[in-house]
Amino acid sequence: MSLPAVKCTTVVINSFTVPAGKTFDLSLASGSTVTMNGDVSFGNKNWEGPLFQVSGSNINFNGNGHTFNGGGPFYWDGQGGNGGVTKPAPMMKIKISGTFQNVKVLNSPARVYSVSNPAPLTMSSLTIDNSLGDQPNANSGGLAAGHNTDGFDCSTTDLTIQDSTIMNQDDCLAINKGSNITFQRNTCSGGHGISVGSISSSVTVSNIQILNNKIVNNDQALRIKTKSDATGSTVSGITYSGNTATGTKKFGVIIDQSYPSTLGTPGTGVKISGVNFVGTTNNIAVASGAQRVAVNCGSGSCTGTWDWSALKVTGGSAGKITNFSGIKNFSQ
């Protein structure tokens, strides 16, 4: 069930509460402008969601700093999408081209943004604040109550996400397929880092730019993860420049073809090429118990020469680089 909006070219959203179990669904005419003048909250119900969906072409969506409040504490049980109660996921489904800016999401039940833009889209000056989910609650068994709270899940092309702040308990960014995606000048705090993947079968990822981001207290800073049983997929043209990370708990940089295991037996069905750290130095600091760099390639599945001249990782201990000798201009 959803609540459709009247198709106008000028839409103003004032403060209101969406009834439980309903999607606030904006199906917009081409060229529409949407302005938020108040906060939106959602009634609580265990259902699949999404809570909000917007679609249309050449849209200018300006949140004016207002908030979509997902009511996370009602749902959080430390399990996210792995069990427990059903949680609306994603919370925010974005299917527009144009611009989407100045929006705050507070306390998402689980995953926040699913992005599948039909043409070029720039998302900017956004805030995701799931920091309350770092704390346990009565249902989480002493674990962080928030879980699987991915910031941006992207399977798309021609997307820019910039100048935003993400506080969560899972991937800040997860690119599952697509091309021409830029993620720049964002701050990622408390989650699992910036990820390409996990990569499944028969998908292509290419021309990904990860630029000038700040990564604070994440499990990993920068990660590429491909499923061990995936076949017929390629990952190419991944560029990292100017990123900084502090308080990294597990891995500074990890490229792992054994997902869902970590540094297990790698698969060979995803070909990875052109992973480069170039331009402005990427400065990654890891905790004493963390590994600086770990690369776990399947036999013959990582190819070509990778320039890592602009990568500096400090702290922790050196990880292993297996089944690949093409990394140049870097040592740990």
C-alpha positions in Angstrom: 0.0 0.0 0.0 1.2 3.5 -0.7 0.1 7.1 -0.5 0.5 8.6 -4.0 1.1 12.3 -4.5 -0.9 14.4 -7.0 1.2 14.9 -10.1 2.2 18.5 -10.0 5.4 20.2 -11.1 5.7 22.1 -7.7 5.4 20.0 -4.6 5.7 21.3 -1.0 6.0 18.8 1.9 4.9 20.1 5.3 5.3 18.3 8.6 3.1 15.1 8.9 3.1 11.5 9.9 2.7 8.7 7.3 0.3 6.0 8.6 1.9 2.7 9.6 2.3 0.2 6.8 2.1 2.9 4.1 4.7 4.1 1.6 4.9 7.9 1.1 5.2 7.6 -2.7 6.0 10.6 -4.9 5.5 9.8 -8.5 6.5 13.1 -10.1 6.0 14.7 -13.4 9.2 15.5 -15.4 10.9 18.7 -14.3 9.2 18.8 -10.9 10.6 20.7 -7.9 10.0 19.3 -4.4 10.6 21.4 -1.3 10.4 20.2 2.3 9.1 22.8 4.8 8.7 20.3 7.7 9.7 16.9 9.0 8.2 13.6 8.1 7.7 10.7 10.5 6.3 7.2 9.9 3.9 5.1 12.0 5.5 1.9 13.3 4.7 -1.5 11.9 6.6 -4.6 11.1 6.5 -4.7 7.3 8.9 -4.7 4.3 8.5 -1.0 3.3 9.9 1.1 1.8 8.8 4.1 3.9 9.5 6.6 1.2 9.8 6.4 -2.5 10.3 9.1 -5.2 10.5 8.6 -8.9 10.7 10.9 -11.9 13.1 12.6 -14.3 14.9 15.9 -14.1 13.7 16.4 -10.5 15.0 19.1 -8.0 14.4 17.7 -4.5 15.4 20.1 -1.7 14.9 18.9 1.9 15.9 22.3 3.4 17.6 20.3 6.2 14.4 18.7 7.3 14.1 15.1 8.5 12.6 11.8 7.6 12.4 10.0 10.9 12.3 6.2 10.5 11.5 5.3 14.1 14.4 3.0 14.3 14.2 2.1 18.0 10.9 0.4 17.5 12.5 -2.1 15.1 16.1 -2.4 16.3 17.0 -5.8 17.8 20.7 -6.1 16.9 19.9 -8.4 13.9 19.0 -6.0 11.1 17.9 -8.0 8.1 19.4 -11.3 9.5 16.4 -12.2 11.6 14.1 -10.9 14.3 11.2 -8.6 13.4 10.5 -7.5 9.8 12.0 -4.1 9.2 11.1 -1.7 6.3 14.2 -1.9 4.0 15.2 0.2 2.3 13.8 3.1 4.1 14.3 5.5 1.2 14.0 4.3 -2.4 15.3 7.0 -4.9 14.4 6.5 -8.5 14.9 10.0 -9.9 17.4 11.9 -12.1 18.4 15.5 -11.3 19.3 16.5 -7.8 18.4 15.3 -4.3 19.9 17.5 -1.5 19.7 18.8 2.0 17.8 15.9 3.5 18.3 14.3 6.9 17.4 10.7 7.7 17.2 9.8 11.4 17.0 6.3 12.9 16.3 4.1 9.8 14.9 0.7 10.7 17.6 -1.0 8.6 19.1 0.0 5.1 18.7 3.6 4.3 19.0 4.6 0.6 18.5 2.3 -2.4 19.4 4.3 -5.4 18.4 3.3 -9.0 18.4 6.6 -10.9 17.2 6.5 -14.5 19.6 9.2 -15.7 22.3 11.3 -14.1 21.6 12.1 -10.4 23.6 14.2 -7.9 22.8 13.6 -4.2 24.5 16.2 -1.9 24.5 17.6 1.6 22.7 14.7 3.1 22.8 13.4 6.7 22.2 9.9 7.8 22.1 9.7 11.6 21.8 6.3 13.0 24.3 6.9 15.8 21.7 6.0 18.4 21.9 2.5 17.0 25.4 2.1 18.4 23.9 1.5 21.8 22.3 -1.8 22.9 18.7 -2.0 23.8 16.4 -4.5 25.6 16.1 -6.6 22.4 19.7 -6.6 21.1 21.4 -9.0 23.6 24.1 -6.5 24.6 25.0 -5.8 20.9 24.5 -2.5 19.1 20.8 -2.3 18.5 21.2 -0.9 14.9 22.3 -3.4 12.3 22.4 -3.6 8.5 21.9 0.1 8.4 23.7 0.6 5.0 24.0 4.3 4.1 23.7 4.0 0.3 23.1 0.8 -1.7 23.7 1.5 -5.4 23.0 -0.6 -8.5 23.0 2.2 -11.1 24.9 4.4 -13.5 25.8 8.1 -13.6 25.5 8.9 -9.9 27.3 11.3 -7.7 27.0 11.3 -3.9 28.9 14.2 -2.2 29.3 16.4 0.8 27.3 14.2 3.1 27.6 12.7 6.6 26.8 9.0 7.3 26.7 7.6 10.9 25.6 4.0 10.8 26.4 0.3 11.6 27.1 -1.1 8.2 28.5 -0.1 4.8 28.7 3.6 4.3 28.4 3.0 0.6 27.8 -0.4 -1.1 28.1 -0.5 -4.9 26.6 -3.8 -6.1 26.7 -3.1 -9.9 26.9 -0.1 -12.2 29.2 2.5 -13.7 30.2 6.1 -13.6 29.7 6.5 -9.8 31.5 9.1 -7.8 31.5 9.2 -4.0 33.3 12.3 -2.8 33.9 14.6 0.2 31.7 12.5 2.5 32.2 11.6 6.1 31.6 7.9 7.2 31.4 7.2 10.9 31.0 4.0 12.9 30.2 1.6 10.2 31.9 -0.9 7.9 33.6 1.5 5.5 33.2 2.3 1.7 32.6 -0.9 -0.2 32.5 -2.1 -3.8 30.3 -5.2 -3.4 29.3 -7.6 -2.5 29.5 -8.6 -6.1 27.2 -11.4 -7.3 27.1 -13.2 -10.6 26.6 -11.6 -14.1 27.2 -8.0 -13.1 29.6 -5.3 -14.2 31.1 -2.5 -12.0 33.3 0.1 -13.8 34.6 3.6 -13.5 34.1 4.2 -9.8 35.7 7.3 -8.2 36.2 7.3 -4.4 37.6 10.8 -3.6 38.5 12.9 -0.6 36.3 11.1 1.9 36.8 11.0 5.7 36.3 7.6 7.3 36.2 7.5 11.1 36.0 4.5 13.4 34.9 2.0 10.8 35.7 -1.7 10.7 37.3 -1.3 7.2 38.2 1.9 5.5 38.1 0.8 1.8 36.9 -2.6 0.7 36.1 -4.6 -2.5 34.2 -7.8 -1.8 33.1 -10.4 -4.3 31.1 -13.6 -3.6 33.1 -16.8 -3.6 30.5 -18.5 -5.8 29.9 -15.6 -8.2 30.5 -16.1 -12.0 30.6 -14.0 -15.1 31.2 -10.6 -13.4 33.8 -7.9 -13.8 35.1 -5.1 -11.5 37.3 -2.5 -13.2 38.4 1.1 -13.0 38.2 1.7 -9.3 40.1 4.9 -8.3 40.9 6.1 -4.8 42.3 9.5 -4.2 42.6 11.8 -1.2 40.7 9.6 1.3 41.6 9.6 5.0 40.7 7.1 7.7 41.3 7.0 11.5 40.4 4.5 14.1 40.1 1.7 11.6 39.3 -1.5 13.5 39.9 -4.5 11.2 41.4 -3.7 7.8 42.7 -0.5 6.2 42.2 -1.8 2.7 40.8 -5.2 2.0 40.1 -6.8 -1.4 38.5 -10.2 -0.8 37.0 -12.7 -3.2 35.8 -15.1 -0.5 32.6 -13.3 0.6 30.6 -14.1 2.8 33.8 -15.5 4.5 36.6 -13.1 5.3 39.9 -14.1 3.8 38.6 -17.6 3.2 38.8 -19.7 0.0 38.5 -17.2 -2.8 36.4 -17.7 -5.9 37.6 -17.1 -9.4 34.4 -16.0 -11.2 34.8 -12.3 -10.8 37.6 -10.6 -12.7 39.1 -7.5 -11.0 41.3 -5.0 -12.8 42.4 -1.4 -12.6 42.2 -0.8 -8.8 44.4 2.3 -8.4 45.4 4.6 -5.5 46.5 7.7 -7.4 46.5 11.5 -7.2 46.3 12.9 -3.6 47.6 10.5 -1.0 45.1 8.2 0.7 46.1 8.3 4.4 44.7 5.3 6.3 45.4 4.7 10.0 44.5 1.4 11.6 44.2 0.2 15.2 47.0 -1.9 16.7 45.0 -5.1 16.2 44.1 -4.4 12.6 45.7 -5.4 9.3 46.9 -2.6 7.1 46.3 -4.2 3.7 44.8 -7.7 2.8 44.3 -8.9 -0.8 42.7 -12.3 -1.3 42.3 -13.0 -5.0 41.2 -16.2 -6.7 43.8 -17.8 -9.0 44.0 -15.6 -12.1 41.0 -13.4 -11.2 43.0 -10.3 -10.3 44.7 -9.0 -13.5 46.8 -6.2 -14.9 49.0 -3.6 -13.1 47.5 -1.6 -10.2 49.2 1.7 -9.2 49.1 2.1 -5.5 51.6 5.0 -5.3 49.1 7.3 -3.5 48.4 4.8 -0.6 49.9 5.2 2.9 48.7 2.9 5.7 50.0 3.1 9.2 49.5 1.2 12.4 48.5 -2.4 12.9 50.3 -5.2 11.1 50.8 -6.2 7.5 48.2 -8.5 5.9 48.7 -11.0 3.2 48.5 -10.5 -0.6 47.7 -13.8 -2.2 47.4 -14.9 -5.9 48.4 -11.5 -7.3 51.6 -9.7 -8.0 50.4 -6.8 -10.0 50.3 -4.2 -7.2 53.1 -1.6 -8.0 54.6 1.4 -6.1 53.5 0.2 -2.7 54.9 -1.9 0.2 53.7 -2.5 3.7 
